[in-house]
Amino acid sequence: MTSTDVTVKDEGTAPDRAGLVLTALILVAGVANINLAVANVALPDIGKALDASSTQLNLIAVGYSLGLAASVLYFGVLGDRFGRKRLLIYGMVLTLPASLIAGFATDPNVLFCARVLGGISAGLAYPTTLAIITALWTGARRTKAIAAWSALGGAISATGPVLSGALLEKFDWHSVFLVTLPLAVVALASAWFLVPRDGGDQAVAVDNLGGVLSIVFVGATVLAINFAPMGDMTTAVWTLAAVAAITALVFVWRQLRIKVPLYDFRIAKRPTFWVAAVGGIVVFGTLMGAMFIGQQYLQNVLGYSTLAAGALALPAAAAMIVVAPQSAKLVESIGSRFTLLIGYGFIIGGLLISLTLWGDTASMWSVIAAYVLIGAGVGFAGTPASHSLTGSVPVSRAGMASSTSDLQRDLGGAIMQSILGAILTAGYAKALTESIQGSPNAEQVTSQTQTALTKSFASAADLAQRYPQYEKQIISAARDAFVTGDTRAYAAAIVIVGFGALVVFLFYPNAHKEREAMRRYATERDTEPEQA
């Protein structure tokens, strides 16, 4: 079958042993996804054990996304050049020491570095999974494969919290970073034996300087957002922001002038590409940000056990699995634009429940309802976001499309977790400071005690245990302050998601124009990309 034979109703092609190959790719993606989420449930325990501040906890939570987001663009092109299976194997091998270092860390900074290393290992493997799907599947079969990859990968990520919660009932926090080792070994063996071998494309040029610039840009951006709430880090924040701005400008300047760019802005400016990329950043970032805050809220404010808190993430996973096949059908019938908007509607509904019904108390059903709506929204929006990216590029640039698809998840997750975490941290510290200053015994609270109280909820809980006569007052004030920060974070998330929906509505082409564009793009090889 030639590319000119492709029609909207054509089922497309798939590789030999397609089910086994797809299973291997989903296992690899699962290792990356589950490592992305395992830390969230353990954050309260990590805070107590390592005396970590709120900012340090935010960095530990976001470290994996940081390493992954910073490396995916560069590594995606390396896969195109040197062979995608090779990077798949390298990534799974590097996962093993990264998990061991995190599992035996005794310092929050070491743990953060281990999480970044784990993200880099995922950056080698995870972009490759979608690139291989793009190269080996075509037509509607590719859409279905992407739907399965997106839904099951996201569902595995959502099971991370319940797995972590179960482990924390019996073991300490170190166990959540060691549990993925067996799965990584299975994924490594599956990739080795099941994924077809490829030697890469010797004609693909690699822009190494552009790769370094992309890593610096993402790293500086995420760190600047995380350090922003810290009053004593103002100089560092502005320095990092300046570095991010300068590297971004140099990166764009270089990509527009180099003959074979790392990131082809001629392709990226297509509405089916850039709108889908922005949409994915918002969608997947919201999922990760909501889980990050929600797990702390369930344990710190509602007093749920680690297992119960983790188990409440399962409805989101179930919703993603149920909805994703329907999303694939909607993409084929009504196009990506309205499928994306349906997803945004569900996500906003879930966030509104979190904003209005999650206070000092909240029913279990309100928690489940919020997670189900957010999970369904990601299930609806995830498939068109990834499908649009991969369909907008020639196969020779599959690494760029898959890297962008991964970047929308990981950069979105890193940025949304950082933004919502920063808002939560600032709101918590401000509310608790005002509570202390307004209390009758304010003059008796030393600056050292106030610093410990506002450092993090875990630090306040630890202080409460040392002063049992004030335990009730301290915990009550800390919970109220956490809810204040939590509410502000969810309000910000609704604004961000609403903005993302507006971008999709205004700039993504309708179903007819999308199909016409995708048919043109499917015939491209290494020629100059057409305008959208």
C-alpha positions as CSV (number, residue, x, y, z in Angstrom):
1,M,0.0,0.0,0.0
2,T,1.4,3.4,-0.9
3,S,0.8,6.6,1.1
4,T,-1.5,7.9,-1.7
5,D,-3.9,5.0,-1.0
6,V,-4.4,6.1,2.6
7,T,-8.0,7.3,3.3
8,V,-9.8,8.3,6.4
9,K,-11.5,4.9,6.6
10,D,-8.4,2.8,5.8
11,E,-7.4,0.6,8.7
12,G,-3.7,1.1,8.0
13,T,-0.9,-1.3,8.7
14,A,0.8,-2.8,11.7
15,P,4.0,-4.8,12.3
16,D,4.3,-8.6,12.7
17,R,3.4,-9.7,16.3
18,A,1.8,-6.2,16.7
19,G,0.2,-7.1,20.0
20,L,3.5,-8.3,21.6
21,V,5.4,-5.3,20.2
22,L,2.8,-2.9,21.6
23,T,2.8,-4.7,24.9
24,A,6.6,-4.3,25.2
25,L,6.4,-0.6,24.4
26,I,3.6,-0.1,26.9
27,L,5.7,-1.9,29.6
28,V,8.6,0.5,28.9
29,A,6.3,3.5,29.0
30,G,4.8,2.0,32.2
31,V,8.2,2.0,33.9
32,A,8.6,5.7,33.1
33,N,5.0,6.6,34.1
34,I,4.9,4.7,37.4
35,N,8.2,6.3,38.5
36,L,6.6,9.6,37.7
37,A,3.9,9.1,40.3
38,V,5.4,6.9,43.1
39,A,6.9,9.8,45.0
40,N,3.6,11.8,45.6
41,V,2.1,9.5,48.2
42,A,5.4,9.3,50.0
43,L,6.0,13.0,50.3
44,P,4.6,13.4,53.8
45,D,6.8,10.5,55.0
46,I,9.8,11.8,53.2
47,G,9.3,15.3,54.7
48,K,9.2,13.8,58.2
49,A,12.1,11.4,57.7
50,L,14.5,13.9,56.0
51,D,13.2,17.1,57.5
52,A,12.6,18.4,54.0
53,S,11.1,21.8,53.4
54,S,8.0,22.4,51.1
55,T,10.3,23.5,48.3
56,Q,12.5,20.4,48.7
57,L,9.5,18.2,48.6
58,N,8.3,20.0,45.4
59,L,11.7,19.4,43.9
60,I,11.7,15.7,44.8
61,A,8.2,15.4,43.3
62,V,9.1,17.3,40.1
63,G,12.7,16.0,39.8
64,Y,11.7,13.0,37.6
65,S,9.6,15.2,35.3
66,L,12.5,17.7,35.2
67,G,15.0,15.1,34.0
68,L,12.6,13.7,31.5
69,A,11.3,17.0,30.1
70,A,14.8,18.4,29.8
71,S,16.2,15.5,27.8
72,V,13.3,14.2,25.5
73,L,13.9,16.6,22.6
74,Y,17.6,15.8,22.3
75,F,17.2,12.0,22.9
76,G,14.3,11.8,20.4
77,V,16.6,12.9,17.6
78,L,19.4,10.6,18.9
79,G,16.9,7.8,18.5
80,D,16.2,8.8,14.9
81,R,19.9,8.8,14.2
82,F,21.4,5.9,16.1
83,G,18.4,3.5,16.4
84,R,15.3,3.7,18.5
85,K,15.6,0.3,20.0
86,R,19.1,1.1,21.2
87,L,17.9,4.1,23.2
88,L,15.0,2.0,24.5
89,I,17.5,-0.5,26.0
90,Y,19.9,2.2,27.3
91,G,17.0,3.9,29.1
92,M,15.8,0.7,30.8
93,V,19.4,-0.2,31.9
94,L,20.0,3.3,33.4
95,T,16.6,3.0,35.3
96,L,18.1,0.4,37.6
97,P,20.9,2.4,39.3
98,A,18.7,5.5,39.4
99,S,16.0,3.6,41.3
100,L,18.7,2.2,43.7
101,I,20.2,5.6,44.5
102,A,16.7,7.0,45.2
103,G,15.8,4.0,47.2
104,F,18.8,4.4,49.6
105,A,19.1,8.2,49.7
106,T,19.5,9.7,53.1
107,D,19.4,13.4,52.1
108,P,16.7,15.3,50.2
109,N,19.2,16.8,47.8
110,V,20.6,13.3,46.9
111,L,17.0,12.1,46.5
112,F,16.3,15.0,44.1
113,C,19.4,14.2,42.0
114,A,18.4,10.6,41.9
115,R,15.0,11.5,40.7
116,V,16.5,13.7,37.9
117,L,18.7,10.8,36.9
118,G,15.7,8.6,36.7
119,G,14.0,11.1,34.5
120,I,17.0,11.2,32.2
121,S,16.8,7.4,31.9
122,A,13.1,7.7,31.0
123,G,14.1,10.4,28.5
124,L,16.2,7.8,26.7
125,A,13.4,5.2,26.6
126,Y,10.0,6.9,26.8
127,P,10.1,9.1,23.6
128,T,11.2,6.1,21.7
129,T,8.0,4.1,22.5
130,L,5.8,6.6,20.6
131,A,8.4,7.0,17.8
132,I,8.4,3.3,17.2
133,I,4.5,3.2,17.1
134,T,4.6,6.1,14.6
135,A,7.2,4.2,12.4
136,L,5.5,0.8,12.6
137,W,1.8,1.5,12.5
138,T,-0.2,3.6,10.1
139,G,-3.8,4.8,9.6
140,A,-6.6,4.0,12.0
141,R,-4.5,1.2,13.5
142,R,-1.9,3.8,14.6
143,T,-4.7,5.8,16.2
144,K,-5.8,2.7,18.1
145,A,-2.3,1.8,19.1
146,I,-1.7,5.4,20.4
147,A,-5.0,5.3,22.3
148,A,-3.9,2.0,24.0
149,W,-0.4,3.4,24.7
150,S,-1.8,6.7,26.1
151,A,-4.5,5.1,28.2
152,L,-2.6,2.2,29.6
153,G,0.5,4.3,30.2
154,G,-1.6,6.9,32.0
155,A,-3.4,4.2,33.9
156,I,-0.1,2.7,35.1
157,S,0.9,6.1,36.2
158,A,-2.3,6.4,38.2
159,T,-1.7,3.1,39.9
160,G,1.6,4.4,41.2
161,P,0.0,6.1,44.2
162,V,-1.9,3.0,45.3
163,L,1.2,0.8,44.9
164,S,3.2,3.3,47.0
165,G,0.4,3.5,49.6
166,A,0.3,-0.2,50.0
167,L,4.1,-0.4,50.4
168,L,4.1,2.5,53.0
169,E,1.7,0.5,55.1
170,K,4.4,-2.1,55.7
171,F,7.7,-0.5,54.8
172,D,9.3,3.0,54.9
173,W,9.4,5.5,52.1
174,H,12.6,4.0,50.5
175,S,10.5,1.1,49.2
176,V,8.5,3.2,46.7
177,F,11.6,3.9,44.7
178,L,12.7,0.3,44.7
179,V,9.4,-1.3,43.7
180,T,9.9,-0.5,40.0
181,L,13.1,-2.5,39.7
182,P,11.3,-5.8,38.8
183,L,9.1,-4.1,36.3
184,A,12.1,-2.4,34.7
185,V,13.8,-5.8,34.3
186,V,10.7,-7.3,32.7
187,A,10.4,-4.2,30.4
188,L,14.1,-4.5,29.5
189,A,13.8,-8.1,28.5
190,S,10.6,-7.4,26.6
191,A,12.2,-4.6,24.6
192,W,15.3,-6.7,23.9
193,F,13.4,-9.7,22.5
194,L,10.2,-8.3,21.1
195,V,10.8,-4.8,19.6
196,P,12.1,-5.0,16.0
197,R,15.7,-3.9,15.6
198,D,16.5,-0.8,13.6
199,G,19.9,0.7,12.8
200,G,18.8,4.3,12.8
201,D,19.0,6.7,9.9
202,Q,22.6,7.7,9.0
203,A,21.3,10.7,7.1
204,V,19.8,12.3,10.2
205,A,22.0,15.1,11.5
206,V,22.1,15.7,15.2
207,D,22.2,19.3,16.5
208,N,24.2,18.7,19.7
209,L,24.4,22.3,20.7
210,G,20.7,22.7,20.3
211,G,20.2,19.6,22.5
212,V,22.3,21.2,25.3
213,L,20.4,24.5,25.0
214,S,17.1,22.7,25.3
215,I,18.3,20.9,28.4
216,V,19.4,24.1,30.0
217,F,16.2,26.0,29.1
218,V,13.9,23.4,30.6
219,G,16.0,22.9,33.7
220,A,16.4,26.6,34.4
221,T,12.7,27.2,33.9
222,V,11.5,24.5,36.3
223,L,14.0,25.4,39.0
224,A,13.1,29.1,38.8
225,I,9.4,28.3,39.3
226,N,10.1,26.1,42.3
227,F,12.5,28.6,44.0
228,A,10.1,31.5,43.4
229,P,8.2,31.2,46.8
230,M,11.5,31.3,48.8
231,G,12.2,34.8,49.9
232,D,15.9,34.2,50.3
233,M,16.3,32.8,46.7
234,T,15.3,35.9,44.8
235,T,18.7,36.3,43.2
236,A,18.8,32.7,42.1
237,V,15.3,32.9,40.7
238,W,16.1,35.9,38.6
239,T,19.4,34.4,37.5
240,L,17.6,31.2,36.5
241,A,14.9,33.1,34.7
242,A,17.4,35.1,32.7
243,V,19.3,31.9,31.8
244,A,16.0,30.3,30.6
245,A,15.1,33.4,28.5
246,I,18.5,33.7,26.9
247,T,18.8,30.0,26.1
248,A,15.3,29.9,24.7
249,L,16.1,32.8,22.4
250,V,19.4,31.3,21.3
251,F,17.7,27.9,20.7
252,V,15.0,29.4,18.5
253,W,17.5,31.5,16.6
254,R,19.7,28.5,16.0
255,Q,16.9,26.2,14.9
256,L,15.6,28.7,12.4
257,R,19.1,29.0,10.8
258,I,20.6,25.5,11.0
259,K,20.1,23.3,7.9
260,V,18.9,20.2,9.9
261,P,17.4,21.6,13.1
262,L,16.9,19.6,16.3
263,Y,13.4,21.0,16.5
264,D,11.9,22.0,13.1
265,F,9.8,25.1,13.6
266,R,8.6,24.9,10.1
267,I,6.7,21.8,11.2
268,A,6.0,23.1,14.7
269,K,4.1,26.1,13.4
270,R,1.4,23.9,11.9
271,P,-1.8,24.3,13.9
272,T,-2.2,20.6,14.1
273,F,1.2,20.4,15.8
274,W,1.6,23.5,18.1
275,V,-2.0,23.6,19.3
276,A,-1.9,19.9,20.1
277,A,1.4,20.4,21.9
278,V,0.0,23.3,24.0
279,G,-3.1,21.2,24.6
280,G,-1.2,18.2,25.8
281,I,1.0,20.3,28.1
282,V,-2.2,21.6,29.8
283,V,-4.0,18.3,30.0
284,F,-1.2,16.1,31.2
285,G,0.3,18.8,33.4
286,T,-3.1,19.2,35.1
287,L,-3.3,15.5,35.8
288,M,0.1,15.4,37.4
289,G,-0.4,18.7,39.3
290,A,-3.8,17.5,40.7
291,M,-2.4,14.2,41.8
292,F,0.6,15.9,43.4
293,I,-1.5,18.3,45.5
294,G,-4.4,15.8,46.0
295,Q,-2.2,13.1,47.6
296,Q,-0.9,15.6,50.2
297,Y,-4.3,17.0,50.8
298,L,-5.8,13.5,51.5
299,Q,-3.1,12.6,54.0
300,N,-2.4,16.0,55.6
301,V,-5.9,17.4,55.9
302,L,-8.3,14.5,55.7
303,G,-6.0,12.1,57.6
304,Y,-6.2,9.3,55.1
305,S,-3.7,6.5,55.3
306,T,-1.1,6.2,52.5
307,L,-2.9,3.1,51.1
308,A,-6.4,4.8,51.2
309,A,-5.0,8.0,49.6
310,G,-3.2,6.0,46.9
311,A,-6.3,3.9,46.2
312,L,-8.4,6.9,45.5
313,A,-6.3,7.6,42.4
314,L,-7.5,4.3,40.9
315,P,-10.9,5.8,39.6
316,A,-8.8,8.2,37.5
317,A,-7.0,5.3,36.0
318,A,-10.2,3.4,35.4
319,A,-11.8,6.4,33.7
320,M,-8.8,6.8,31.4
321,I,-8.9,3.2,30.3
322,V,-12.7,3.3,29.6
323,V,-12.6,6.6,27.8
324,A,-9.5,6.2,25.6
325,P,-11.1,3.8,23.0
326,Q,-14.1,6.1,22.7
327,S,-11.6,9.0,22.2
328,A,-10.0,7.2,19.3
329,K,-13.4,6.7,17.7
330,L,-14.2,10.4,18.2
331,V,-11.0,11.5,16.6
332,E,-11.8,9.5,13.5
333,S,-15.4,10.7,13.4
334,I,-15.5,14.3,14.6
335,G,-11.8,15.2,14.6
336,S,-9.3,16.1,17.2
337,R,-10.6,19.7,17.9
338,F,-13.9,18.8,19.6
339,T,-12.4,15.6,21.2
340,L,-9.9,17.8,22.9
341,L,-12.5,20.3,24.0
342,I,-14.6,17.4,25.5
343,G,-11.6,16.4,27.5
344,Y,-11.1,20.0,28.7
345,G,-14.7,20.1,29.9
346,F,-14.3,17.0,32.0
347,I,-11.1,18.3,33.5
348,I,-12.6,21.7,34.5
349,G,-15.5,19.8,36.1
350,G,-13.1,17.8,38.2
351,L,-11.2,20.9,39.3
352,L,-14.3,22.7,40.2
353,I,-15.3,19.9,42.5
354,S,-11.8,20.1,44.1
355,L,-12.1,23.8,44.5
356,T,-15.6,24.0,46.0
357,L,-16.0,20.7,47.9
358,W,-12.5,20.0,49.2
359,G,-12.2,22.0,52.4
360,D,-11.3,21.2,56.0
361,T,-13.5,18.1,55.4
362,A,-14.6,16.4,52.2
363,S,-16.6,13.2,51.5
364,M,-14.9,10.3,49.8
365,W,-17.4,10.6,47.0
366,S,-16.4,14.1,46.2
367,V,-12.8,13.0,45.9
368,I,-13.7,10.1,43.7
369,A,-15.9,12.3,41.5
370,A,-13.1,14.8,41.0
371,Y,-10.6,12.1,40.1
372,V,-13.0,10.4,37.7
373,L,-13.8,13.6,35.8
374,I,-10.1,14.5,35.6
375,G,-9.2,11.0,34.5
376,A,-11.9,11.0,31.9
377,G,-10.8,14.4,30.6
378,V,-7.2,13.1,30.2
379,G,-8.6,10.0,28.5
380,F,-10.5,12.0,26.0
381,A,-7.8,14.6,25.3
382,G,-4.7,12.4,25.5
383,T,-5.3,10.5,22.2
384,P,-6.0,13.5,19.9
385,A,-3.1,15.4,21.5
386,S,-0.6,12.6,20.7
387,H,-2.3,11.6,17.4
388,S,-2.1,15.2,16.0
389,L,1.6,15.5,16.8
390,T,2.6,12.2,15.2
391,G,0.3,12.8,12.1
392,S,1.8,16.2,11.5
393,V,5.3,15.1,10.7
394,P,6.9,12.8,8.1
395,V,8.2,9.4,9.5
396,S,11.7,10.6,9.2
397,R,10.9,13.2,11.9
398,A,9.1,10.7,14.2
399,G,11.6,11.4,16.9
400,M,10.6,15.1,17.0
401,A,6.9,14.2,17.2
402,S,7.3,11.6,19.9
403,S,9.7,13.9,21.9
404,T,7.1,16.7,21.7
405,S,4.4,14.3,22.8
406,D,6.5,13.3,25.8
407,L,7.5,16.9,26.3
408,Q,3.9,17.9,26.6
409,R,3.4,15.3,29.4
410,D,6.7,15.9,31.2
411,L,7.2,19.6,30.7
412,G,3.6,20.1,31.4
413,G,3.9,18.0,34.5
414,A,7.0,19.7,35.7
415,I,5.6,23.2,35.0
416,M,2.1,22.5,36.5
417,Q,3.5,20.8,39.5
418,S,6.0,23.6,40.0
419,I,3.4,26.3,39.6
420,L,0.7,24.6,41.7
421,G,3.3,23.6,44.3
422,A,4.7,27.1,44.4
423,I,1.2,28.5,44.9
424,L,0.4,25.9,47.5
425,T,3.7,26.6,49.4
426,A,3.2,30.4,49.3
427,G,-0.4,30.2,50.3
428,Y,0.3,27.8,53.1
429,A,3.2,29.9,54.5
430,K,1.2,33.2,54.2
431,A,-1.9,31.8,55.8
432,L,-0.1,30.1,58.7
433,T,2.0,33.3,59.3
434,E,-1.2,35.3,59.5
435,S,-2.7,32.7,61.9
436,I,0.3,32.9,64.1
437,Q,0.3,36.7,64.2
438,G,-3.4,36.8,65.0
439,S,-3.2,34.3,67.9
440,P,-3.3,35.5,71.5
441,N,0.1,34.0,72.2
442,A,1.8,35.4,69.1
443,E,4.6,37.1,71.2
444,Q,5.6,33.7,72.6
445,V,6.3,32.2,69.2
446,T,9.9,32.6,68.3
447,S,11.1,33.2,64.8
448,Q,12.8,29.8,64.8
449,T,9.4,28.2,65.7
450,Q,7.6,30.2,63.1
451,T,10.1,29.1,60.5
452,A,9.6,25.5,61.4
453,L,5.8,25.8,61.3
454,T,5.8,27.5,57.9
455,K,8.5,25.3,56.4
456,S,6.0,22.5,55.4
457,F,3.0,20.7,56.8
458,A,5.3,17.8,57.8
459,S,7.5,20.2,59.7
460,A,4.5,21.6,61.6
461,A,3.3,18.1,62.4
462,D,6.7,17.1,63.7
463,L,6.8,20.3,65.9
464,A,3.3,19.4,67.2
465,Q,4.5,16.0,68.3
466,R,7.3,17.6,70.3
467,Y,4.8,20.0,72.0
468,P,1.8,17.8,72.7
469,Q,0.1,20.5,74.8
470,Y,-0.2,22.6,71.6
471,E,-0.6,19.7,69.2
472,K,-4.3,20.3,68.5
473,Q,-3.9,24.0,67.8
474,I,-0.8,23.5,65.6
475,I,-2.3,20.8,63.5
476,S,-5.6,22.7,63.1
477,A,-3.8,25.8,62.0
478,A,-1.5,23.9,59.6
479,R,-4.6,22.2,58.0
480,D,-6.4,25.4,57.6
481,A,-3.3,27.0,56.0
482,F,-2.8,24.0,53.7
483,V,-6.5,24.2,52.5
484,T,-5.9,27.9,51.8
485,G,-2.9,27.1,49.6
486,D,-4.7,24.2,48.1
487,T,-7.7,26.3,47.1
488,R,-5.6,28.9,45.4
489,A,-3.7,26.2,43.5
490,Y,-6.9,24.6,42.1
491,A,-8.2,28.1,41.1
492,A,-5.1,28.7,39.2
493,A,-5.4,25.3,37.5
494,I,-8.9,26.1,36.3
495,V,-7.7,29.4,34.8
496,I,-4.8,27.5,33.0
497,V,-7.1,24.8,31.7
498,G,-9.6,27.4,30.5
499,F,-6.9,29.2,28.6
500,G,-5.8,25.9,27.0
501,A,-9.4,25.2,25.9
502,L,-9.6,28.7,24.3
503,V,-6.5,28.1,22.3
504,V,-7.8,24.8,21.0
505,F,-11.2,26.3,20.1
506,L,-9.7,29.3,18.3
507,F,-6.7,27.8,16.5
508,Y,-7.1,24.1,15.9
509,P,-8.6,23.3,12.4
510,N,-12.0,21.7,12.1
511,A,-12.3,18.0,11.2
512,H,-12.4,18.5,7.4
513,K,-9.3,20.8,7.3
514,E,-7.5,18.5,9.8
515,R,-8.0,15.4,7.6
516,E,-6.9,17.3,4.5
517,A,-3.7,18.4,6.3
518,M,-3.0,14.9,7.6
519,R,-3.3,13.4,4.1
520,R,-0.7,15.9,2.9
521,Y,1.6,15.3,5.7
522,A,1.4,11.5,5.2
523,T,3.0,11.9,1.7
524,E,6.0,13.9,3.0
525,R,9.5,12.5,3.1
526,D,12.5,14.6,3.6
527,T,11.3,17.5,1.5
528,E,10.6,21.0,2.7
529,P,7.6,20.9,5.0
530,E,4.4,22.5,3.6
531,Q,2.5,25.2,5.3
532,A,-0.5,24.0,7.2
